[in-house]
């Protein structure tokens, strides 16, 4: 593979705060009037019945979450994944949309990665950037040796293969290999006790207004927009409509532009609830239905809103999409999405040890605890599960070019990145063929057992050059 020239325009310099109003205390900006036309285009009278049913279904779901708390999040060992999970456990994971995998990476190895990163940051201290700038908790570091080793660790790769196997193709000809994980670079977090600045509010990744505006994402959520009881037929694990979507219509810094099936992280610390960890809304399909329908309805009495169905009416004459802004992520709070009752339903993931992995479906509402009340650091490497597609391969090509140069990956804040860092990761830190495939360093070969047909492989290899 050649290094060539990246095809994607570099994003402006910045940090994770650029896409979250919850980190900057900004107000969501009003959307242009063309969003009224979009609402009217998507509106069907039968959506009223969908709205009624979704609100009704939320009641028992909220009660279950509040009763179970963090225990509602499925927790399995890496050995169980290797041996094979029961269909009951798989169904539970798909319903909740979140999973904790324990024991995949040896504890000492994960702690070694954290120390390696600390050493890397110390040696290059004059170049290190992140959020908040005066006391960094989330580092703009993507190319450390530790991250390179972790992304290509056999246990992490095998976990990703299992997670991708939970997806399927409604059209068998869809050009995606769910058996072939690729490496999508992301940052790392070393959050110190007492921090209250890295407070990511509830949000979903993968676009904001794009969810309704992009024709591809309209297909992803088509069942939720058909009206009546059709929302119950939404399949969040169908990969077919996910190809060809545009999640970053406005080229926003930090906006994921590829098909990332699962976002995830690998822990480098012992961290539990109230210790600066991840929070999730553990009802994947139901919360997706509510989020998609929410812009089409408003309370009759905004000054004293009620949660009752009869106190909400259709809203197709305003450009309002609650929690949505151009060039931001999709955010949620008690005011914008009141029926989700986020104060009751957002739960912290269970306690994890160094080497444990946590993953959540790309549509899951998630957040970060507002205050780290623990005694030790809360540290993770963000490593998602991403399948091979032609578009994803195109992104991996540009990411590989930036990796060689020590620059940030294409979706993230630009600038000189780690180009002047001493001791960053390199191809020499990837010691397996599988790792080299994941980094776009090897041409793929035809393999029908992995849905790698001759035509698909030819397209992938062509964009990787």
C-alpha positions as CSV (number, residue, x, y, z in Angstrom):
1,X,0.0,0.0,0.0
2,X,1.2,3.5,-0.8
3,X,1.0,6.5,1.5
4,X,-0.3,8.7,-1.4
5,X,-2.3,11.8,-0.5
6,X,-5.4,11.9,1.7
7,X,-8.7,12.6,-0.2
8,X,-10.5,14.1,2.8
9,X,-10.1,17.7,3.8
10,X,-8.6,18.1,7.2
11,X,-10.9,19.4,10.0
12,X,-10.1,22.5,11.9
13,X,-8.1,22.3,15.1
14,X,-10.1,21.8,18.2
15,X,-11.2,19.3,20.8
16,X,-14.1,17.0,21.7
17,X,-16.0,20.1,23.0
18,X,-16.6,21.4,19.5
19,X,-19.5,19.1,18.9
20,X,-21.2,19.1,22.3
21,X,-23.2,22.0,23.7
22,X,-23.1,20.2,27.1
23,X,-19.4,20.9,27.3
24,X,-19.6,24.5,26.2
25,X,-23.0,25.6,27.7
26,X,-24.1,26.9,24.3
27,X,-27.7,27.1,23.3
28,X,-28.9,25.1,20.3
29,X,-29.2,27.4,17.3
30,X,-32.5,27.8,15.5
31,X,-32.7,25.7,12.3
32,X,-33.5,27.3,8.9
33,X,-37.1,27.3,7.7
34,X,-36.4,24.6,5.2
35,X,-36.7,22.2,8.1
36,X,-40.4,23.0,8.1
37,X,-40.6,21.6,4.6
38,X,-38.6,18.5,5.7
39,X,-41.2,17.9,8.5
40,X,-44.1,18.2,6.1
41,X,-42.4,15.9,3.6
42,X,-42.0,13.2,6.3
43,X,-45.3,13.7,8.1
44,X,-48.1,11.2,8.0
45,X,-51.3,11.4,10.0
46,X,-50.6,7.8,11.2
47,X,-47.6,9.0,13.1
48,X,-50.0,10.1,15.8
49,X,-50.8,6.5,16.5
50,X,-47.1,5.6,16.6
51,X,-46.5,8.4,19.1
52,X,-49.3,7.2,21.3
53,X,-48.0,3.6,21.2
54,X,-44.4,4.7,21.9
55,X,-45.4,6.8,24.9
56,X,-47.4,3.9,26.2
57,X,-44.5,1.5,25.8
58,X,-42.1,3.9,27.6
59,X,-44.0,3.5,30.9
60,X,-43.1,-0.2,31.8
61,X,-39.6,0.2,30.2
62,X,-38.8,3.1,32.5
63,X,-40.1,1.2,35.5
64,X,-37.8,-1.8,34.6
65,X,-34.7,0.4,34.2
66,X,-35.3,2.2,37.4
67,X,-35.8,-1.1,39.3
68,X,-32.7,-2.8,37.9
69,X,-30.3,0.2,37.6
70,X,-26.9,-0.7,36.4
71,X,-27.7,-4.4,36.6
72,X,-29.8,-4.1,33.5
73,X,-26.6,-3.8,31.4
74,X,-25.6,-7.3,30.2
75,X,-22.2,-8.4,31.5
76,X,-20.4,-11.4,30.1
77,X,-16.8,-12.8,30.3
78,X,-14.5,-12.9,27.3
79,X,-14.4,-16.7,27.8
80,X,-18.2,-16.9,27.4
81,X,-17.9,-15.1,24.1
82,X,-15.3,-17.5,22.9
83,X,-17.4,-20.5,23.9
84,X,-20.6,-19.0,22.5
85,X,-23.5,-17.1,24.2
86,X,-27.0,-18.4,24.5
87,X,-29.7,-17.0,22.3
88,X,-31.3,-15.6,25.4
89,X,-28.2,-13.6,26.3
90,X,-27.8,-12.4,22.7
91,X,-31.4,-11.2,22.6
92,X,-30.8,-9.3,25.9
93,X,-27.8,-7.6,24.5
94,X,-29.7,-6.6,21.3
95,X,-32.6,-5.2,23.4
96,X,-30.4,-3.2,25.7
97,X,-27.8,-2.2,23.1
98,X,-25.0,-2.3,25.6
99,X,-22.5,-4.9,26.8
100,X,-19.7,-5.2,29.3
101,X,-17.1,-7.8,28.4
102,X,-14.8,-8.8,31.3
103,X,-11.3,-10.3,31.2
104,X,-10.4,-10.0,27.5
105,X,-7.1,-8.2,28.1
106,X,-4.8,-9.1,31.0
107,X,-5.0,-6.5,33.7
108,X,-1.3,-5.9,33.7
109,X,-1.2,-5.3,30.0
110,X,-4.0,-2.7,30.2
111,X,-2.2,-0.9,33.1
112,X,0.9,-1.0,31.0
113,X,-0.8,0.8,28.2
114,X,-1.9,3.6,30.5
115,X,1.6,4.0,31.9
116,X,3.0,4.0,28.3
117,X,0.5,6.8,27.4
118,X,1.5,8.8,30.4
119,X,5.1,8.5,29.5
120,X,4.3,9.4,25.9
121,X,2.5,12.5,27.0
122,X,5.2,13.5,29.4
123,X,8.0,13.3,26.8
124,X,5.9,15.4,24.4
125,X,4.3,17.7,27.0
126,X,4.9,20.8,24.9
127,X,2.7,19.4,22.1
128,X,-0.1,17.7,24.1
129,X,-3.6,19.1,23.6
130,X,-7.1,18.1,24.9
131,X,-10.1,19.0,26.9
132,X,-10.2,20.9,29.1
133,X,-7.0,22.7,28.0
134,X,-5.9,23.7,31.5
135,X,-6.3,20.2,33.0
136,X,-6.6,17.6,30.2
137,X,-8.9,14.7,30.8
138,X,-9.6,13.8,27.2
139,X,-6.4,13.8,25.1
140,X,-6.1,14.6,21.4
141,X,-3.8,11.5,21.1
142,X,-4.6,8.9,18.5
143,X,-1.2,7.4,17.4
144,X,0.5,6.2,20.6
145,X,2.1,2.8,20.7
146,X,-0.4,1.7,23.3
147,X,-3.4,2.5,21.2
148,X,-1.8,0.7,18.2
149,X,-1.2,-2.4,20.3
150,X,-4.7,-2.3,21.9
151,X,-6.5,-1.8,18.5
152,X,-4.8,-5.0,17.2
153,X,-5.0,-7.1,20.4
154,X,-6.4,-10.5,19.6
155,X,-9.0,-10.5,22.4
156,X,-10.3,-7.1,21.4
157,X,-10.5,-8.2,17.7
158,X,-12.4,-11.4,18.6
159,X,-14.8,-9.4,20.8
160,X,-15.5,-7.1,17.8
161,X,-16.1,-10.0,15.5
162,X,-18.7,-11.3,18.0
163,X,-20.4,-7.9,18.2
164,X,-20.5,-7.5,14.4
165,X,-22.0,-11.0,14.1
166,X,-25.1,-9.6,15.9
167,X,-25.8,-7.6,12.8
168,X,-27.2,-9.0,9.5
169,X,-28.0,-8.0,5.9
170,X,-31.6,-7.8,4.8
171,X,-30.2,-7.8,1.3
172,X,-27.6,-10.6,0.9
173,X,-25.9,-8.6,-1.9
174,X,-25.0,-5.7,0.5
175,X,-21.3,-5.1,0.2
176,X,-20.3,-5.4,3.8
177,X,-18.2,-8.0,5.6
178,X,-19.5,-8.2,9.2
179,X,-16.7,-10.8,9.7
180,X,-14.0,-8.3,9.1
181,X,-13.4,-5.6,11.7
182,X,-11.5,-2.5,10.7
183,X,-9.6,0.0,12.9
184,X,-11.3,3.4,13.4
185,X,-9.0,5.6,15.4
186,X,-10.4,7.5,18.4
187,X,-9.0,9.3,21.4
188,X,-8.3,8.3,25.0
189,X,-9.5,9.5,28.4
190,X,-7.5,9.6,31.7
191,X,-10.0,11.4,33.9
192,X,-8.8,12.4,37.3
193,X,-10.8,12.2,40.6
194,X,-12.8,15.3,41.3
195,X,-13.2,16.3,37.6
196,X,-16.5,17.9,36.7
197,X,-15.6,19.6,33.4
198,X,-15.8,16.5,31.2
199,X,-19.5,16.3,31.5
200,X,-21.0,14.9,28.3
201,X,-24.7,15.1,28.5
202,X,-27.0,12.5,27.0
203,X,-26.5,12.2,23.3
204,X,-26.4,9.9,20.3
205,X,-23.5,9.7,17.8
206,X,-23.8,9.5,14.0
207,X,-25.4,12.7,13.0
208,X,-27.9,15.2,14.4
209,X,-30.3,16.8,11.9
210,X,-28.9,14.3,9.5
211,X,-31.2,11.6,11.0
212,X,-34.2,13.2,9.3
213,X,-32.5,15.2,6.5
214,X,-30.3,12.5,4.9
215,X,-32.2,10.2,2.5
216,X,-30.0,7.3,3.6
217,X,-30.8,7.7,7.3
218,X,-34.5,8.1,6.4
219,X,-34.2,4.5,5.1
220,X,-32.4,3.4,8.3
221,X,-35.3,4.7,10.4
222,X,-38.0,4.1,7.7
223,X,-40.2,1.8,9.9
224,X,-40.2,4.5,12.6
225,X,-41.6,7.0,10.0
226,X,-44.2,4.8,8.4
227,X,-46.8,5.4,11.1
228,X,-49.2,3.1,13.0
229,X,-47.6,0.1,14.6
230,X,-44.8,-0.2,12.0
231,X,-42.3,1.4,14.5
232,X,-42.2,-2.0,16.2
233,X,-40.6,-3.5,13.1
234,X,-37.6,-1.2,13.2
235,X,-34.4,-3.4,13.1
236,X,-31.4,-1.6,14.5
237,X,-29.2,-4.5,13.5
238,X,-29.8,-4.4,9.8
239,X,-26.6,-3.3,8.1
240,X,-28.1,-3.0,4.6
241,X,-29.6,0.5,4.9
242,X,-26.6,1.8,6.9
243,X,-24.5,1.8,3.8
244,X,-24.6,5.0,1.8
245,X,-25.9,7.2,4.6
246,X,-24.3,10.6,5.2
247,X,-24.0,11.3,8.9
248,X,-21.7,14.3,8.5
249,X,-23.6,16.5,6.0
250,X,-21.9,19.6,7.4
251,X,-18.3,18.4,7.8
252,X,-18.4,18.9,11.5
253,X,-15.3,18.3,13.6
254,X,-15.6,15.0,15.6
255,X,-18.6,13.8,13.5
256,X,-18.3,10.1,12.6
257,X,-18.5,9.7,8.9
258,X,-18.4,5.9,8.6
259,X,-20.5,2.9,9.5
260,X,-19.5,2.4,13.1
261,X,-21.7,-0.5,14.3
262,X,-20.6,-0.2,17.9
263,X,-18.9,2.5,19.8
264,X,-16.7,1.2,22.6
265,X,-13.9,1.5,25.0
266,X,-11.3,-0.7,26.7
267,X,-10.7,0.2,30.4
268,X,-7.3,1.0,31.8
269,X,-8.6,1.5,35.4
270,X,-10.8,0.1,38.1
271,X,-13.9,2.2,37.7
272,X,-17.5,1.9,38.8
273,X,-20.6,4.1,39.1
274,X,-20.0,7.6,40.4
275,X,-16.4,7.4,39.4
276,X,-16.5,9.3,36.1
277,X,-17.8,6.4,34.0
278,X,-20.2,5.9,31.0
279,X,-23.9,6.3,31.4
280,X,-26.4,4.7,29.0
281,X,-30.1,4.6,28.2
282,X,-30.7,0.8,28.0
283,X,-33.6,0.6,25.6
284,X,-32.2,0.7,22.1
285,X,-35.2,0.4,19.8
286,X,-37.8,2.2,22.0
287,X,-35.6,5.2,22.6
288,X,-34.8,5.4,18.8
289,X,-38.5,5.4,18.1
290,X,-39.1,8.2,20.5
291,X,-36.1,10.3,19.3
292,X,-37.2,10.0,15.7
293,X,-40.9,10.9,16.4
294,X,-40.2,13.7,18.9
295,X,-39.7,16.6,16.4
296,X,-43.2,16.0,15.0
297,X,-45.0,16.8,18.3
298,X,-45.1,19.6,20.9
299,X,-46.9,20.1,24.2
300,X,-50.2,21.9,24.1
301,X,-49.1,24.0,27.0
302,X,-45.4,24.6,26.8
303,X,-45.3,26.6,30.1
304,X,-46.6,23.6,32.0
305,X,-46.0,20.6,29.9
306,X,-47.6,17.3,30.7
307,X,-46.4,13.9,29.6
308,X,-49.8,12.6,28.8
309,X,-50.4,11.7,25.2
310,X,-53.6,13.8,25.0
311,X,-51.6,16.9,26.0
312,X,-49.3,16.7,22.9
313,X,-50.2,17.8,19.4
314,X,-48.6,17.5,15.9
315,X,-46.0,20.1,15.1
316,X,-45.3,20.4,11.4
317,X,-45.2,24.2,11.1
318,X,-42.0,24.9,12.9
319,X,-38.4,24.1,12.1
320,X,-37.8,22.8,15.6
321,X,-35.9,19.5,16.0
322,X,-35.4,19.3,19.8
323,X,-31.7,18.9,20.8
324,X,-30.6,19.1,17.2
325,X,-28.2,21.7,15.7
326,X,-26.2,21.9,12.5
327,X,-22.6,20.8,13.1
328,X,-23.4,19.3,16.5
329,X,-24.2,15.9,17.8
330,X,-27.8,14.9,18.7
331,X,-28.3,15.9,22.4
332,X,-31.1,15.1,24.8
333,X,-32.2,16.4,28.2
334,X,-35.3,16.5,30.4
335,X,-36.7,19.5,28.5
336,X,-36.1,18.4,24.9
337,X,-37.0,14.8,25.4
338,X,-39.2,14.7,28.6
339,X,-40.9,11.4,28.1
340,X,-37.6,9.5,28.3
341,X,-37.3,10.7,32.0
342,X,-33.5,10.7,31.7
343,X,-33.0,11.3,35.4
344,X,-34.6,7.9,36.0
345,X,-33.4,6.0,33.0
346,X,-29.8,6.9,32.4
347,X,-27.7,4.3,34.2
348,X,-24.0,4.0,34.9
349,X,-22.3,0.9,33.5
350,X,-21.2,-1.6,36.1
351,X,-17.8,-1.7,37.7
352,X,-15.0,-2.6,35.3
353,X,-11.4,-3.6,35.8
354,X,-8.4,-2.8,33.6
355,X,-8.7,-4.8,30.3
356,X,-12.5,-5.0,30.4
357,X,-14.4,-3.7,27.4
358,X,-17.6,-1.8,27.1
359,X,-19.6,-1.4,23.8
360,X,-22.8,0.3,22.9
361,X,-24.8,0.2,19.7
362,X,-24.3,3.3,17.4
363,X,-27.9,4.5,18.1
364,X,-27.7,4.2,21.9
365,X,-28.2,7.3,24.0
366,X,-25.2,7.7,26.3
367,X,-23.4,10.2,28.5
368,X,-20.5,10.6,30.9
369,X,-21.1,11.1,34.6
370,X,-21.0,14.7,35.5
371,X,-18.7,14.4,38.5
372,X,-15.9,11.9,39.1
373,X,-16.3,11.1,42.8
374,X,-13.9,8.2,42.9
375,X,-10.4,8.0,44.4
376,X,-8.6,6.8,41.3
377,X,-8.4,7.7,37.6
378,X,-11.1,6.7,35.2
379,X,-9.2,5.8,32.0
380,X,-10.2,4.3,28.7
381,X,-9.1,3.8,25.2
382,X,-11.9,4.4,22.7
383,X,-11.9,1.4,20.4
384,X,-15.1,0.8,18.4
385,X,-16.3,-2.2,16.3
386,X,-16.4,-1.2,12.6
387,X,-17.1,-3.6,9.7
388,X,-15.4,-3.6,6.2
389,X,-17.3,-1.7,3.6
390,X,-16.1,0.2,0.5
391,X,-16.8,3.6,2.2
392,X,-15.1,2.5,5.4
393,X,-12.1,1.3,3.5
394,X,-11.8,4.7,1.8
395,X,-11.8,6.3,5.2
396,X,-9.2,3.7,6.5
397,X,-7.0,4.7,3.5
398,X,-6.9,8.3,4.6
399,X,-6.6,7.4,8.2
400,X,-3.5,5.2,7.3
401,X,-1.9,8.1,5.5
402,X,-2.4,10.4,8.5
403,X,-1.1,7.6,10.8
404,X,2.2,7.5,8.9
405,X,2.4,11.3,9.2
406,X,1.4,11.4,12.8
407,X,-1.7,13.5,12.0
408,X,-5.1,13.1,13.6
409,X,-7.6,10.8,11.8
410,X,-9.9,12.5,9.2
411,X,-13.0,12.8,11.4
412,X,-11.3,14.5,14.3
413,X,-9.8,17.9,15.0
414,X,-6.9,18.7,12.6
415,X,-3.6,20.5,13.0
416,X,-0.2,19.0,13.4
417,X,-1.4,16.4,15.8
418,X,1.4,14.1,16.9
419,X,3.6,14.8,13.9
420,X,6.3,16.2,16.2
421,X,5.8,13.7,19.0
422,X,8.7,11.4,19.9
423,X,7.9,7.7,20.2
424,X,4.6,7.5,18.5
425,X,3.2,4.2,17.1
426,X,4.2,2.8,13.8
427,X,3.6,-0.2,11.6
428,X,6.4,-2.0,13.6
429,X,3.9,-2.1,16.5
430,X,1.5,-4.2,14.5
431,X,2.7,-7.8,14.6
432,X,-0.2,-9.7,13.1
433,X,-1.6,-10.0,9.6
434,X,-5.1,-9.3,11.0
435,X,-3.8,-6.1,12.5
436,X,-2.3,-5.0,9.2
437,X,-5.6,-5.7,7.4
438,X,-7.4,-3.5,10.0
439,X,-5.0,-0.6,9.4
440,X,-5.4,-0.9,5.6
441,X,-1.8,-2.1,5.2
442,X,-2.6,-5.3,3.3
443,X,-4.7,-6.0,0.2
444,X,-7.7,-8.2,0.9
445,X,-8.3,-11.6,-0.7
446,X,-11.4,-13.3,-1.8
447,X,-13.0,-15.3,1.0
448,X,-16.7,-16.3,0.6
449,X,-16.8,-17.3,4.3
450,X,-16.3,-13.6,5.2
451,X,-18.6,-12.2,2.5
452,X,-15.5,-11.1,0.6
453,X,-16.6,-11.7,-3.0
454,X,-14.3,-11.0,-5.9
455,X,-16.1,-7.9,-6.9
456,X,-16.3,-6.5,-3.4
457,X,-12.6,-7.2,-2.7
458,X,-11.6,-5.5,-6.0
459,X,-13.5,-2.3,-5.0
460,X,-12.0,-2.3,-1.4
461,X,-8.5,-2.9,-2.6
462,X,-8.9,-0.2,-5.3
463,X,-9.8,2.5,-2.7
464,X,-7.1,1.4,-0.3
465,X,-4.3,2.1,-2.7
